[in-house]
């Protein structure tokens, strides 16, 4: 048994095949099984051809691809944007996750657009060639929603702000890249390189996006049936996966698929603010009279309602959205379970639902600031963030004013 690049005693055919592959391919002979890892850049023509050549040459028992069911459906267009219920996404508090996913997909699509390559073409090529050869396809990646939610949940509030700032700052970038540059990047595919850069500043982000998926992919590949497997993955995963496979390490998939609950500290802090404000207004009522308590309650309502409504106006939200932001903000500010932005975004998505073509074009329009007010989906994001910011501002201003009246 040997690692990639090593010769296999008594198997000259395997030796010649291994040596014929470029460095983006690692061949592992483990426990009587042959596992060929093909590292790709997700926006490279050369990667598409390499995938075809390896599968046709190896004729494996199964082809493993770096896709989950949701991404596979999206790539194969068997499940279109019509199937996405935006209101359900908002209700489950996954709007930020959706936005991060769209930003990452947009970055990759713009890179591919400059080369005339659809992102994920090499994964589709792997599926197509496997089908032609009568070879089963195994989807080995973790659900992208779980990955993004684990990544988002691993960050502190300061880190989340830093990440959003970085993504928004790069939204208008027009990356310049050529096939020659891609030859250098293929050992660490474009999107993975972006993640590695972020990971240097935010190790917890890299852990969720890269390291955990290396372990997850390697385990799913080990669980695949067959003595000869070809696995097509982003080149950024190649080294970590190969190491995990060589060491025969099986990850706890159930643990890696678990979405961590909200920190108890944040829950306690949220309810603590609620208790403090309610107790303060009650104390004012006892010591200064009911009218003073009413005045402070009004301060709380206006301090939240006005900036949240202004956020809805700045986002060009529907009148119903603006009214809902004003009404909801004073109450949602007292509960850590729901936010004013969530309510306002839900109303906006209900009264002005995004059209299908706006979902399809959002990748191109993310980089154009004016499109955020024109595209209905992006306007839902604007409503969510601006009304949330207004409510957060109200907590500081209103809370400070009420506490000052107590003392």
Secondary structure in CASP SS format (residue, H / E / C, confidence):
PFRMAT SS
TARGET T0000
AUTHOR 0000-0000-0000
METHOD secondary structure of the structure
MODEL  1
X C 1.00
X E 1.00
X C 1.00
X C 1.00
X C 1.00
X C 1.00
X C 1.00
X C 1.00
X C 1.00
X C 1.00
X C 1.00
X H 1.00
X H 1.00
X H 1.00
X H 1.00
X H 1.00
X H 1.00
X H 1.00
X H 1.00
X C 1.00
X C 1.00
X C 1.00
X C 1.00
X C 1.00
X E 1.00
X E 1.00
X E 1.00
X E 1.00
X E 1.00
X E 1.00
X C 1.00
X C 1.00
X E 1.00
X E 1.00
X E 1.00
X E 1.00
X E 1.00
X E 1.00
X E 1.00
X E 1.00
X C 1.00
X C 1.00
X C 1.00
X C 1.00
X H 1.00
X H 1.00
X H 1.00
X H 1.00
X H 1.00
X H 1.00
X H 1.00
X H 1.00
X H 1.00
X H 1.00
X H 1.00
X H 1.00
X H 1.00
X H 1.00
X C 1.00
X C 1.00
X C 1.00
X E 1.00
X E 1.00
X E 1.00
X E 1.00
X C 1.00
X C 1.00
X C 1.00
X H 1.00
X H 1.00
X H 1.00
X H 1.00
X H 1.00
X H 1.00
X H 1.00
X H 1.00
X C 1.00
X C 1.00
X C 1.00
X C 1.00
X H 1.00
X H 1.00
X H 1.00
X C 1.00
X C 1.00
X H 1.00
X H 1.00
X H 1.00
X H 1.00
X H 1.00
X H 1.00
X C 1.00
X C 1.00
X C 1.00
X H 1.00
X H 1.00
X H 1.00
X H 1.00
X H 1.00
X H 1.00
X H 1.00
X H 1.00
X H 1.00
X H 1.00
X H 1.00
X H 1.00
X H 1.00
X H 1.00
X H 1.00
X H 1.00
X H 1.00
X H 1.00
X H 1.00
X H 1.00
X H 1.00
X C 1.00
X C 1.00
X C 1.00
X C 1.00
X C 1.00
X H 1.00
X H 1.00
X H 1.00
X H 1.00
X H 1.00
X H 1.00
X H 1.00
X H 1.00
X H 1.00
X H 1.00
X H 1.00
X H 1.00
X C 1.00
X C 1.00
X C 1.00
X E 1.00
X E 1.00
X E 1.00
X E 1.00
X C 1.00
X C 1.00
X C 1.00
X C 1.00
X H 1.00
X H 1.00
X H 1.00
X H 1.00
X H 1.00
X H 1.00
X H 1.00
X H 1.00
X H 1.00
X H 1.00
X C 1.00
X C 1.00
X C 1.00
X H 1.00
X H 1.00
X H 1.00
X H 1.00
X H 1.00
X H 1.00
X H 1.00
X H 1.00
X H 1.00
X H 1.00
X H 1.00
X H 1.00
X H 1.00
X H 1.00
X C 1.00
X C 1.00
X C 1.00
X C 1.00
X C 1.00
X C 1.00
X C 1.00
X C 1.00
X H 1.00
X H 1.00
X H 1.00
X H 1.00
X H 1.00
X H 1.00
X H 1.00
X C 1.00
X C 1.00
X C 1.00
X C 1.00
X H 1.00
X H 1.00
X H 1.00
X H 1.00
X H 1.00
X H 1.00
X H 1.00
X H 1.00
X H 1.00
X H 1.00
X H 1.00
X H 1.00
X C 1.00
X H 1.00
X H 1.00
X H 1.00
X H 1.00
X H 1.00
X H 1.00
X H 1.00
X H 1.00
X H 1.00
X H 1.00
X H 1.00
X H 1.00
X H 1.00
X H 1.00
X H 1.00
X H 1.00
X H 1.00
X H 1.00
X H 1.00
X H 1.00
X H 1.00
X C 1.00
X C 1.00
X C 1.00
X C 1.00
X E 1.00
X E 1.00
X E 1.00
X E 1.00
X E 1.00
X E 1.00
X E 1.00
X H 1.00
X H 1.00
X H 1.00
X H 1.00
X H 1.00
X H 1.00
X H 1.00
X H 1.00
X H 1.00
X H 1.00
X H 1.00
X H 1.00
X C 1.00
X C 1.00
X C 1.00
X C 1.00
X C 1.00
X C 1.00
X H 1.00
X H 1.00
X H 1.00
X H 1.00
X C 1.00
X C 1.00
X C 1.00
X C 1.00
X C 1.00
X C 1.00
X C 1.00
X H 1.00
X H 1.00
X H 1.00
X H 1.00
X H 1.00
X H 1.00
X H 1.00
X H 1.00
X H 1.00
X H 1.00
X H 1.00
X H 1.00
X H 1.00
X H 1.00
X H 1.00
X H 1.00
X H 1.00
X H 1.00
X H 1.00
X H 1.00
X H 1.00
X H 1.00
X H 1.00
X H 1.00
X H 1.00
X C 1.00
X H 1.00
X H 1.00
X H 1.00
X H 1.00
X H 1.00
X H 1.00
X H 1.00
X H 1.00
X H 1.00
X H 1.00
X H 1.00
X H 1.00
X H 1.00
X H 1.00
X H 1.00
X H 1.00
X H 1.00
X H 1.00
X H 1.00
X H 1.00
X H 1.00
X H 1.00
X H 1.00
X H 1.00
X H 1.00
X C 1.00
X C 1.00
X C 1.00
X C 1.00
X H 1.00
X H 1.00
X H 1.00
X H 1.00
X H 1.00
X H 1.00
X H 1.00
X H 1.00
X H 1.00
X H 1.00
X H 1.00
X H 1.00
X H 1.00
X H 1.00
X C 1.00
X C 1.00
X C 1.00
X C 1.00
X C 1.00
X C 1.00
X C 1.00
X H 1.00
X H 1.00
X H 1.00
X H 1.00
X H 1.00
X H 1.00
X H 1.00
X H 1.00
X H 1.00
X H 1.00
X H 1.00
X H 1.00
X C 1.00
X C 1.00
X C 1.00
X C 1.00
X H 1.00
X H 1.00
X H 1.00
X H 1.00
X H 1.00
X H 1.00
X H 1.00
X H 1.00
X H 1.00
X H 1.00
X C 1.00
X C 1.00
X C 1.00
X C 1.00
X C 1.00
X H 1.00
X H 1.00
X H 1.00
X H 1.00
X C 1.00
X H 1.00
X H 1.00
X H 1.00
X H 1.00
X H 1.00
X H 1.00
X H 1.00
X H 1.00
X H 1.00
X H 1.00
X H 1.00
X H 1.00
X H 1.00
X H 1.00
X H 1.00
X H 1.00
X H 1.00
X H 1.00
X H 1.00
X H 1.00
X H 1.00
X H 1.00
X H 1.00
X H 1.00
X H 1.00
X H 1.00
X H 1.00
X H 1.00
X H 1.00
X H 1.00
X H 1.00
X C 1.00
END
